[in-house]
Amino acid sequence: MKREVCPSKPNIGRIYDYMLGGTQNYESDRLVTERLLELFPHIRIWTNLNRCFLKFIANKWADEGITQVLDLGSGLPTQGHFNERLAHGRILFSDFDPSVVELAQELIKDQPNMRFLQADARAPEPILGEAGRFFGDDHRVGIGCIGLCYFLRDEELRELFAALHAFSAPGSQLAISNFIP
């Protein structure tokens, strides 16, 4: 069922897009971002460093022949995301936020090698079930947990990483970023 995106309600995915200089945002997102920047002036630097790390990982994986990516807590696949550097790879994006998922699905709708799943990383079984269907028997994957860990408790992270380890084949790689003030 298609949801209506509410442009008057700020959304973290679109706020992040705006901080990165993107265009997939509304005035409400920009106003919240400007207020955030007043309160935390370095947040834009952190946001850009996080995206630089994602780009570094995408380039590393492309150079090493990893062509399948399971990305958790993806946000919007806009500028500088995995889909740019690994455009011909198979990418399963996921996010918890239904409005981010709806917009993201629209952004990648013409990419048959990419899928965007609404899922909660605190319950990895449905994500890994879909990953198994999407990637088939080849579970050598790059797993992105970039900008996700600070939303989960330690116990939830332990359970998630144990499930990801059990799913992954030898040669898989995990990329994690975390913000520690």
Rosetta constraint file for C-alpha pairs under 8 A:
AtomPair CA 2 CA 102 HARMONIC 7.54 0.50
AtomPair CA 3 CA 99 HARMONIC 7.47 0.50
AtomPair CA 3 CA 102 HARMONIC 7.45 0.50
AtomPair CA 5 CA 99 HARMONIC 6.23 0.50
AtomPair CA 7 CA 26 HARMONIC 5.84 0.50
AtomPair CA 7 CA 27 HARMONIC 7.57 0.50
AtomPair CA 7 CA 28 HARMONIC 6.76 0.50
AtomPair CA 8 CA 26 HARMONIC 7.63 0.50
AtomPair CA 8 CA 27 HARMONIC 7.55 0.50
AtomPair CA 8 CA 28 HARMONIC 5.47 0.50
AtomPair CA 9 CA 28 HARMONIC 6.22 0.50
AtomPair CA 9 CA 29 HARMONIC 7.63 0.50
AtomPair CA 10 CA 14 HARMONIC 7.52 0.50
AtomPair CA 10 CA 15 HARMONIC 7.22 0.50
AtomPair CA 10 CA 26 HARMONIC 7.79 0.50
AtomPair CA 10 CA 28 HARMONIC 5.17 0.50
AtomPair CA 10 CA 29 HARMONIC 4.65 0.50
AtomPair CA 10 CA 32 HARMONIC 7.01 0.50
AtomPair CA 11 CA 15 HARMONIC 6.04 0.50
AtomPair CA 11 CA 29 HARMONIC 6.38 0.50
AtomPair CA 11 CA 99 HARMONIC 7.93 0.50
AtomPair CA 11 CA 100 HARMONIC 7.87 0.50
AtomPair CA 12 CA 16 HARMONIC 6.04 0.50
AtomPair CA 12 CA 29 HARMONIC 7.91 0.50
AtomPair CA 13 CA 17 HARMONIC 6.25 0.50
AtomPair CA 13 CA 75 HARMONIC 5.21 0.50
AtomPair CA 13 CA 76 HARMONIC 5.95 0.50
AtomPair CA 13 CA 100 HARMONIC 5.97 0.50
AtomPair CA 14 CA 18 HARMONIC 6.16 0.50
AtomPair CA 14 CA 24 HARMONIC 6.06 0.50
AtomPair CA 14 CA 25 HARMONIC 4.78 0.50
AtomPair CA 14 CA 26 HARMONIC 7.53 0.50
AtomPair CA 14 CA 29 HARMONIC 6.30 0.50
AtomPair CA 14 CA 76 HARMONIC 7.40 0.50
AtomPair CA 14 CA 100 HARMONIC 7.73 0.50
AtomPair CA 15 CA 19 HARMONIC 6.27 0.50
AtomPair CA 15 CA 25 HARMONIC 6.78 0.50
AtomPair CA 15 CA 29 HARMONIC 5.07 0.50
AtomPair CA 15 CA 30 HARMONIC 6.66 0.50
AtomPair CA 15 CA 32 HARMONIC 7.49 0.50
AtomPair CA 15 CA 33 HARMONIC 6.04 0.50
AtomPair CA 16 CA 20 HARMONIC 6.34 0.50
AtomPair CA 16 CA 47 HARMONIC 7.37 0.50
AtomPair CA 17 CA 21 HARMONIC 6.46 0.50
AtomPair CA 17 CA 22 HARMONIC 4.96 0.50
AtomPair CA 17 CA 23 HARMONIC 7.06 0.50
AtomPair CA 17 CA 24 HARMONIC 6.37 0.50
AtomPair CA 17 CA 25 HARMONIC 6.79 0.50
AtomPair CA 17 CA 76 HARMONIC 7.13 0.50
AtomPair CA 17 CA 78 HARMONIC 7.23 0.50
AtomPair CA 18 CA 22 HARMONIC 4.99 0.50
AtomPair CA 18 CA 23 HARMONIC 6.61 0.50
AtomPair CA 18 CA 24 HARMONIC 7.25 0.50
AtomPair CA 18 CA 25 HARMONIC 6.20 0.50
AtomPair CA 18 CA 29 HARMONIC 7.43 0.50
AtomPair CA 18 CA 30 HARMONIC 6.63 0.50
AtomPair CA 18 CA 33 HARMONIC 7.57 0.50
AtomPair CA 19 CA 33 HARMONIC 7.11 0.50
AtomPair CA 19 CA 44 HARMONIC 5.96 0.50
AtomPair CA 19 CA 47 HARMONIC 6.97 0.50
AtomPair CA 19 CA 48 HARMONIC 7.86 0.50
AtomPair CA 20 CA 44 HARMONIC 7.65 0.50
AtomPair CA 20 CA 47 HARMONIC 7.03 0.50
AtomPair CA 20 CA 48 HARMONIC 6.32 0.50
AtomPair CA 20 CA 79 HARMONIC 7.94 0.50
AtomPair CA 22 CA 78 HARMONIC 7.19 0.50
AtomPair CA 22 CA 79 HARMONIC 6.86 0.50
AtomPair CA 24 CA 78 HARMONIC 7.90 0.50
AtomPair CA 25 CA 29 HARMONIC 6.05 0.50
AtomPair CA 25 CA 30 HARMONIC 7.25 0.50
AtomPair CA 26 CA 30 HARMONIC 6.40 0.50
AtomPair CA 27 CA 31 HARMONIC 6.12 0.50
AtomPair CA 28 CA 32 HARMONIC 6.35 0.50
AtomPair CA 29 CA 33 HARMONIC 6.10 0.50
AtomPair CA 30 CA 34 HARMONIC 6.14 0.50
AtomPair CA 31 CA 35 HARMONIC 6.35 0.50
AtomPair CA 32 CA 36 HARMONIC 6.11 0.50
AtomPair CA 33 CA 37 HARMONIC 6.13 0.50
AtomPair CA 34 CA 38 HARMONIC 6.36 0.50
AtomPair CA 35 CA 39 HARMONIC 6.42 0.50
AtomPair CA 36 CA 40 HARMONIC 5.75 0.50
AtomPair CA 36 CA 41 HARMONIC 7.47 0.50
AtomPair CA 36 CA 43 HARMONIC 7.78 0.50
AtomPair CA 37 CA 41 HARMONIC 4.52 0.50
AtomPair CA 37 CA 42 HARMONIC 7.25 0.50
AtomPair CA 37 CA 43 HARMONIC 6.55 0.50
AtomPair CA 37 CA 44 HARMONIC 7.27 0.50
AtomPair CA 42 CA 46 HARMONIC 6.44 0.50
AtomPair CA 43 CA 47 HARMONIC 6.07 0.50
AtomPair CA 44 CA 48 HARMONIC 6.13 0.50
AtomPair CA 45 CA 49 HARMONIC 6.10 0.50
AtomPair CA 46 CA 50 HARMONIC 6.09 0.50
AtomPair CA 47 CA 51 HARMONIC 6.37 0.50
AtomPair CA 48 CA 52 HARMONIC 6.06 0.50
AtomPair CA 49 CA 53 HARMONIC 6.16 0.50
AtomPair CA 50 CA 54 HARMONIC 6.38 0.50
AtomPair CA 50 CA 146 HARMONIC 7.35 0.50
AtomPair CA 50 CA 147 HARMONIC 7.17 0.50
AtomPair CA 50 CA 177 HARMONIC 7.16 0.50
AtomPair CA 51 CA 55 HARMONIC 6.22 0.50
AtomPair CA 51 CA 80 HARMONIC 6.78 0.50
AtomPair CA 51 CA 81 HARMONIC 7.52 0.50
AtomPair CA 52 CA 56 HARMONIC 6.13 0.50
AtomPair CA 52 CA 80 HARMONIC 7.87 0.50
AtomPair CA 53 CA 57 HARMONIC 6.20 0.50
AtomPair CA 54 CA 58 HARMONIC 6.13 0.50
AtomPair CA 54 CA 80 HARMONIC 7.70 0.50
AtomPair CA 54 CA 81 HARMONIC 6.84 0.50
AtomPair CA 54 CA 82 HARMONIC 7.32 0.50
AtomPair CA 54 CA 146 HARMONIC 6.96 0.50
AtomPair CA 55 CA 59 HARMONIC 6.16 0.50
AtomPair CA 55 CA 80 HARMONIC 6.08 0.50
AtomPair CA 55 CA 81 HARMONIC 6.63 0.50
AtomPair CA 55 CA 82 HARMONIC 7.06 0.50
AtomPair CA 55 CA 85 HARMONIC 7.68 0.50
AtomPair CA 56 CA 60 HARMONIC 6.12 0.50
AtomPair CA 57 CA 61 HARMONIC 6.03 0.50
AtomPair CA 57 CA 175 HARMONIC 7.14 0.50
AtomPair CA 58 CA 62 HARMONIC 6.09 0.50
AtomPair CA 58 CA 81 HARMONIC 7.94 0.50
AtomPair CA 58 CA 82 HARMONIC 5.66 0.50
AtomPair CA 58 CA 85 HARMONIC 6.09 0.50
AtomPair CA 58 CA 86 HARMONIC 6.82 0.50
AtomPair CA 59 CA 63 HARMONIC 6.08 0.50
AtomPair CA 59 CA 85 HARMONIC 6.51 0.50
AtomPair CA 60 CA 64 HARMONIC 6.15 0.50
AtomPair CA 61 CA 65 HARMONIC 6.09 0.50
AtomPair CA 61 CA 66 HARMONIC 4.96 0.50
AtomPair CA 61 CA 67 HARMONIC 7.29 0.50
AtomPair CA 61 CA 142 HARMONIC 7.11 0.50
AtomPair CA 62 CA 66 HARMONIC 5.75 0.50
AtomPair CA 62 CA 67 HARMONIC 6.64 0.50
AtomPair CA 62 CA 85 HARMONIC 7.31 0.50
AtomPair CA 62 CA 86 HARMONIC 6.46 0.50
AtomPair CA 66 CA 140 HARMONIC 7.52 0.50
AtomPair CA 66 CA 141 HARMONIC 6.47 0.50
AtomPair CA 66 CA 142 HARMONIC 6.45 0.50
AtomPair CA 67 CA 86 HARMONIC 6.93 0.50
AtomPair CA 67 CA 88 HARMONIC 7.71 0.50
AtomPair CA 67 CA 89 HARMONIC 4.53 0.50
AtomPair CA 67 CA 90 HARMONIC 6.19 0.50
AtomPair CA 67 CA 141 HARMONIC 7.33 0.50
AtomPair CA 67 CA 142 HARMONIC 7.82 0.50
AtomPair CA 68 CA 89 HARMONIC 5.70 0.50
AtomPair CA 68 CA 90 HARMONIC 4.74 0.50
AtomPair CA 68 CA 91 HARMONIC 5.76 0.50
AtomPair CA 68 CA 135 HARMONIC 7.35 0.50
AtomPair CA 68 CA 140 HARMONIC 7.24 0.50
AtomPair CA 68 CA 141 HARMONIC 5.00 0.50
AtomPair CA 68 CA 142 HARMONIC 6.20 0.50
AtomPair CA 69 CA 89 HARMONIC 7.60 0.50
AtomPair CA 69 CA 90 HARMONIC 6.31 0.50
AtomPair CA 69 CA 91 HARMONIC 4.69 0.50
AtomPair CA 69 CA 92 HARMONIC 6.18 0.50
AtomPair CA 69 CA 93 HARMONIC 7.99 0.50
AtomPair CA 69 CA 141 HARMONIC 5.40 0.50
AtomPair CA 69 CA 142 HARMONIC 4.67 0.50
AtomPair CA 69 CA 143 HARMONIC 5.74 0.50
AtomPair CA 69 CA 144 HARMONIC 7.30 0.50
AtomPair CA 70 CA 91 HARMONIC 6.04 0.50
AtomPair CA 70 CA 92 HARMONIC 4.95 0.50
AtomPair CA 70 CA 93 HARMONIC 6.18 0.50
AtomPair CA 70 CA 131 HARMONIC 7.25 0.50
AtomPair CA 70 CA 141 HARMONIC 6.74 0.50
AtomPair CA 70 CA 142 HARMONIC 6.22 0.50
AtomPair CA 70 CA 143 HARMONIC 4.80 0.50
AtomPair CA 70 CA 144 HARMONIC 6.26 0.50
AtomPair CA 71 CA 91 HARMONIC 7.37 0.50
AtomPair CA 71 CA 92 HARMONIC 6.16 0.50
AtomPair CA 71 CA 93 HARMONIC 4.82 0.50
AtomPair CA 71 CA 94 HARMONIC 6.17 0.50
AtomPair CA 71 CA 143 HARMONIC 5.64 0.50
AtomPair CA 71 CA 144 HARMONIC 4.45 0.50
AtomPair CA 71 CA 145 HARMONIC 6.45 0.50
AtomPair CA 72 CA 93 HARMONIC 6.34 0.50
AtomPair CA 72 CA 94 HARMONIC 5.14 0.50
AtomPair CA 72 CA 95 HARMONIC 6.41 0.50
AtomPair CA 72 CA 121 HARMONIC 6.74 0.50
AtomPair CA 72 CA 143 HARMONIC 7.55 0.50
AtomPair CA 72 CA 144 HARMONIC 5.92 0.50
AtomPair CA 72 CA 145 HARMONIC 5.41 0.50
AtomPair CA 72 CA 146 HARMONIC 7.56 0.50
AtomPair CA 72 CA 148 HARMONIC 7.18 0.50
AtomPair CA 73 CA 93 HARMONIC 7.69 0.50
AtomPair CA 73 CA 94 HARMONIC 5.65 0.50
AtomPair CA 73 CA 95 HARMONIC 4.51 0.50
AtomPair CA 73 CA 96 HARMONIC 6.89 0.50
AtomPair CA 73 CA 121 HARMONIC 7.36 0.50
AtomPair CA 73 CA 145 HARMONIC 6.79 0.50
AtomPair CA 73 CA 146 HARMONIC 7.35 0.50
AtomPair CA 73 CA 147 HARMONIC 7.13 0.50
AtomPair CA 73 CA 148 HARMONIC 5.54 0.50
AtomPair CA 74 CA 93 HARMONIC 5.79 0.50
AtomPair CA 74 CA 94 HARMONIC 5.56 0.50
AtomPair CA 74 CA 95 HARMONIC 5.57 0.50
AtomPair CA 74 CA 146 HARMONIC 7.65 0.50
AtomPair CA 75 CA 94 HARMONIC 7.80 0.50
AtomPair CA 75 CA 95 HARMONIC 6.23 0.50
AtomPair CA 75 CA 100 HARMONIC 6.43 0.50
AtomPair CA 75 CA 101 HARMONIC 7.90 0.50
AtomPair CA 75 CA 104 HARMONIC 7.85 0.50
AtomPair CA 76 CA 100 HARMONIC 6.39 0.50
AtomPair CA 76 CA 101 HARMONIC 7.78 0.50
AtomPair CA 76 CA 103 HARMONIC 7.53 0.50
AtomPair CA 76 CA 104 HARMONIC 5.46 0.50
AtomPair CA 77 CA 81 HARMONIC 5.47 0.50
AtomPair CA 77 CA 82 HARMONIC 7.41 0.50
AtomPair CA 77 CA 83 HARMONIC 6.82 0.50
AtomPair CA 77 CA 104 HARMONIC 6.35 0.50
AtomPair CA 77 CA 107 HARMONIC 7.40 0.50
AtomPair CA 77 CA 108 HARMONIC 7.88 0.50
AtomPair CA 79 CA 84 HARMONIC 7.37 0.50
AtomPair CA 80 CA 84 HARMONIC 6.27 0.50
AtomPair CA 80 CA 85 HARMONIC 7.86 0.50
AtomPair CA 81 CA 85 HARMONIC 7.47 0.50
AtomPair CA 82 CA 86 HARMONIC 5.74 0.50
AtomPair CA 82 CA 87 HARMONIC 7.58 0.50
AtomPair CA 82 CA 91 HARMONIC 7.88 0.50
AtomPair CA 83 CA 87 HARMONIC 4.84 0.50
AtomPair CA 83 CA 89 HARMONIC 7.93 0.50
AtomPair CA 83 CA 91 HARMONIC 7.34 0.50
AtomPair CA 88 CA 113 HARMONIC 7.10 0.50
AtomPair CA 89 CA 113 HARMONIC 6.68 0.50
AtomPair CA 89 CA 114 HARMONIC 7.98 0.50
AtomPair CA 90 CA 113 HARMONIC 4.87 0.50
AtomPair CA 90 CA 114 HARMONIC 5.65 0.50
AtomPair CA 90 CA 135 HARMONIC 7.55 0.50
AtomPair CA 91 CA 113 HARMONIC 6.59 0.50
AtomPair CA 91 CA 114 HARMONIC 4.79 0.50
AtomPair CA 91 CA 115 HARMONIC 6.47 0.50
AtomPair CA 92 CA 114 HARMONIC 5.86 0.50
AtomPair CA 92 CA 115 HARMONIC 5.00 0.50
AtomPair CA 92 CA 116 HARMONIC 5.88 0.50
AtomPair CA 92 CA 117 HARMONIC 7.23 0.50
AtomPair CA 92 CA 131 HARMONIC 6.96 0.50
AtomPair CA 92 CA 134 HARMONIC 7.55 0.50
AtomPair CA 93 CA 114 HARMONIC 7.56 0.50
AtomPair CA 93 CA 115 HARMONIC 6.13 0.50
AtomPair CA 93 CA 116 HARMONIC 4.62 0.50
AtomPair CA 93 CA 117 HARMONIC 6.12 0.50
AtomPair CA 94 CA 101 HARMONIC 7.52 0.50
AtomPair CA 94 CA 116 HARMONIC 5.47 0.50
AtomPair CA 94 CA 117 HARMONIC 4.61 0.50
AtomPair CA 94 CA 118 HARMONIC 5.61 0.50
AtomPair CA 94 CA 119 HARMONIC 5.97 0.50
AtomPair CA 94 CA 127 HARMONIC 7.93 0.50
AtomPair CA 95 CA 100 HARMONIC 7.19 0.50
AtomPair CA 95 CA 101 HARMONIC 6.33 0.50
AtomPair CA 95 CA 116 HARMONIC 7.88 0.50
AtomPair CA 95 CA 117 HARMONIC 6.67 0.50
AtomPair CA 95 CA 118 HARMONIC 5.30 0.50
AtomPair CA 95 CA 119 HARMONIC 5.63 0.50
AtomPair CA 95 CA 120 HARMONIC 6.78 0.50
AtomPair CA 95 CA 121 HARMONIC 7.99 0.50
AtomPair CA 96 CA 101 HARMONIC 7.67 0.50
AtomPair CA 96 CA 118 HARMONIC 5.55 0.50
AtomPair CA 96 CA 119 HARMONIC 5.03 0.50
AtomPair CA 96 CA 120 HARMONIC 5.02 0.50
AtomPair CA 96 CA 121 HARMONIC 7.61 0.50
AtomPair CA 97 CA 101 HARMONIC 6.25 0.50
AtomPair CA 97 CA 118 HARMONIC 7.09 0.50
AtomPair CA 98 CA 102 HARMONIC 6.11 0.50
AtomPair CA 98 CA 118 HARMONIC 6.47 0.50
AtomPair CA 99 CA 103 HARMONIC 6.34 0.50
AtomPair CA 100 CA 104 HARMONIC 5.91 0.50
AtomPair CA 101 CA 105 HARMONIC 5.94 0.50
AtomPair CA 101 CA 116 HARMONIC 6.63 0.50
AtomPair CA 101 CA 117 HARMONIC 6.92 0.50
AtomPair CA 101 CA 118 HARMONIC 5.96 0.50
AtomPair CA 102 CA 106 HARMONIC 6.45 0.50
AtomPair CA 103 CA 107 HARMONIC 6.30 0.50
AtomPair CA 104 CA 108 HARMONIC 6.37 0.50
AtomPair CA 104 CA 116 HARMONIC 6.90 0.50
AtomPair CA 105 CA 109 HARMONIC 5.68 0.50
AtomPair CA 105 CA 115 HARMONIC 7.38 0.50
AtomPair CA 105 CA 116 HARMONIC 5.81 0.50
AtomPair CA 108 CA 114 HARMONIC 6.86 0.50
AtomPair CA 108 CA 115 HARMONIC 7.51 0.50
AtomPair CA 111 CA 115 HARMONIC 7.97 0.50
AtomPair CA 117 CA 127 HARMONIC 7.79 0.50
AtomPair CA 119 CA 123 HARMONIC 7.78 0.50
AtomPair CA 119 CA 126 HARMONIC 7.41 0.50
AtomPair CA 119 CA 127 HARMONIC 6.50 0.50
AtomPair CA 120 CA 124 HARMONIC 7.08 0.50
AtomPair CA 120 CA 127 HARMONIC 8.00 0.50
AtomPair CA 121 CA 127 HARMONIC 7.63 0.50
AtomPair CA 121 CA 160 HARMONIC 6.92 0.50
AtomPair CA 122 CA 152 HARMONIC 7.42 0.50
AtomPair CA 122 CA 156 HARMONIC 5.81 0.50
AtomPair CA 122 CA 157 HARMONIC 7.69 0.50
AtomPair CA 122 CA 159 HARMONIC 7.93 0.50
AtomPair CA 122 CA 160 HARMONIC 6.64 0.50
AtomPair CA 123 CA 127 HARMONIC 7.69 0.50
AtomPair CA 123 CA 160 HARMONIC 7.60 0.50
AtomPair CA 124 CA 128 HARMONIC 6.04 0.50
AtomPair CA 124 CA 160 HARMONIC 6.10 0.50
AtomPair CA 124 CA 163 HARMONIC 6.83 0.50
AtomPair CA 124 CA 164 HARMONIC 7.91 0.50
AtomPair CA 125 CA 129 HARMONIC 5.99 0.50
AtomPair CA 125 CA 163 HARMONIC 7.73 0.50
AtomPair CA 126 CA 130 HARMONIC 6.22 0.50
AtomPair CA 127 CA 131 HARMONIC 6.08 0.50
AtomPair CA 128 CA 132 HARMONIC 5.99 0.50
AtomPair CA 128 CA 164 HARMONIC 7.73 0.50
AtomPair CA 128 CA 167 HARMONIC 7.13 0.50
AtomPair CA 129 CA 133 HARMONIC 6.47 0.50
AtomPair CA 130 CA 134 HARMONIC 5.98 0.50
AtomPair CA 131 CA 135 HARMONIC 5.77 0.50
AtomPair CA 131 CA 136 HARMONIC 7.78 0.50
AtomPair CA 132 CA 136 HARMONIC 5.35 0.50
AtomPair CA 132 CA 137 HARMONIC 6.97 0.50
AtomPair CA 132 CA 139 HARMONIC 7.54 0.50
AtomPair CA 135 CA 139 HARMONIC 6.69 0.50
AtomPair CA 138 CA 169 HARMONIC 7.58 0.50
AtomPair CA 139 CA 167 HARMONIC 6.91 0.50
AtomPair CA 139 CA 168 HARMONIC 5.24 0.50
AtomPair CA 139 CA 169 HARMONIC 4.99 0.50
AtomPair CA 139 CA 172 HARMONIC 7.64 0.50
AtomPair CA 140 CA 168 HARMONIC 6.01 0.50
AtomPair CA 140 CA 169 HARMONIC 4.79 0.50
AtomPair CA 140 CA 170 HARMONIC 6.43 0.50
AtomPair CA 140 CA 171 HARMONIC 5.90 0.50
AtomPair CA 140 CA 172 HARMONIC 4.75 0.50
AtomPair CA 141 CA 168 HARMONIC 6.73 0.50
AtomPair CA 141 CA 169 HARMONIC 7.47 0.50
AtomPair CA 141 CA 171 HARMONIC 7.69 0.50
AtomPair CA 141 CA 172 HARMONIC 4.80 0.50
AtomPair CA 141 CA 173 HARMONIC 6.55 0.50
AtomPair CA 142 CA 172 HARMONIC 5.62 0.50
AtomPair CA 142 CA 173 HARMONIC 4.82 0.50
AtomPair CA 142 CA 174 HARMONIC 5.93 0.50
AtomPair CA 142 CA 175 HARMONIC 7.59 0.50
AtomPair CA 143 CA 172 HARMONIC 7.63 0.50
AtomPair CA 143 CA 173 HARMONIC 6.12 0.50
AtomPair CA 143 CA 174 HARMONIC 4.73 0.50
AtomPair CA 143 CA 175 HARMONIC 6.17 0.50
AtomPair CA 144 CA 174 HARMONIC 6.11 0.50
AtomPair CA 144 CA 175 HARMONIC 5.03 0.50
AtomPair CA 144 CA 176 HARMONIC 6.46 0.50
AtomPair CA 145 CA 149 HARMONIC 6.84 0.50
AtomPair CA 145 CA 174 HARMONIC 7.42 0.50
AtomPair CA 145 CA 175 HARMONIC 5.88 0.50
AtomPair CA 145 CA 176 HARMONIC 4.77 0.50
AtomPair CA 145 CA 177 HARMONIC 6.68 0.50
AtomPair CA 146 CA 175 HARMONIC 6.70 0.50
AtomPair CA 146 CA 176 HARMONIC 5.11 0.50
AtomPair CA 146 CA 177 HARMONIC 4.81 0.50
AtomPair CA 146 CA 178 HARMONIC 7.32 0.50
AtomPair CA 147 CA 176 HARMONIC 7.62 0.50
AtomPair CA 147 CA 177 HARMONIC 5.72 0.50
AtomPair CA 147 CA 178 HARMONIC 6.18 0.50
AtomPair CA 147 CA 179 HARMONIC 7.77 0.50
AtomPair CA 148 CA 152 HARMONIC 7.30 0.50
AtomPair CA 148 CA 177 HARMONIC 7.51 0.50
AtomPair CA 148 CA 178 HARMONIC 7.35 0.50
AtomPair CA 149 CA 153 HARMONIC 7.95 0.50
AtomPair CA 149 CA 157 HARMONIC 7.12 0.50
AtomPair CA 149 CA 176 HARMONIC 7.60 0.50
AtomPair CA 149 CA 177 HARMONIC 7.20 0.50
AtomPair CA 149 CA 178 HARMONIC 5.89 0.50
AtomPair CA 150 CA 178 HARMONIC 6.15 0.50
AtomPair CA 150 CA 179 HARMONIC 6.72 0.50
AtomPair CA 152 CA 156 HARMONIC 5.94 0.50
AtomPair CA 152 CA 157 HARMONIC 6.27 0.50
AtomPair CA 153 CA 157 HARMONIC 6.28 0.50
AtomPair CA 154 CA 158 HARMONIC 6.21 0.50
AtomPair CA 155 CA 159 HARMONIC 6.32 0.50
AtomPair CA 156 CA 160 HARMONIC 6.09 0.50
AtomPair CA 157 CA 161 HARMONIC 5.98 0.50
AtomPair CA 158 CA 162 HARMONIC 6.07 0.50
AtomPair CA 159 CA 163 HARMONIC 6.22 0.50
AtomPair CA 160 CA 164 HARMONIC 6.17 0.50
AtomPair CA 161 CA 165 HARMONIC 6.00 0.50
AtomPair CA 162 CA 166 HARMONIC 6.24 0.50
AtomPair CA 163 CA 167 HARMONIC 6.26 0.50
AtomPair CA 164 CA 168 HARMONIC 6.08 0.50
AtomPair CA 168 CA 172 HARMONIC 6.09 0.50
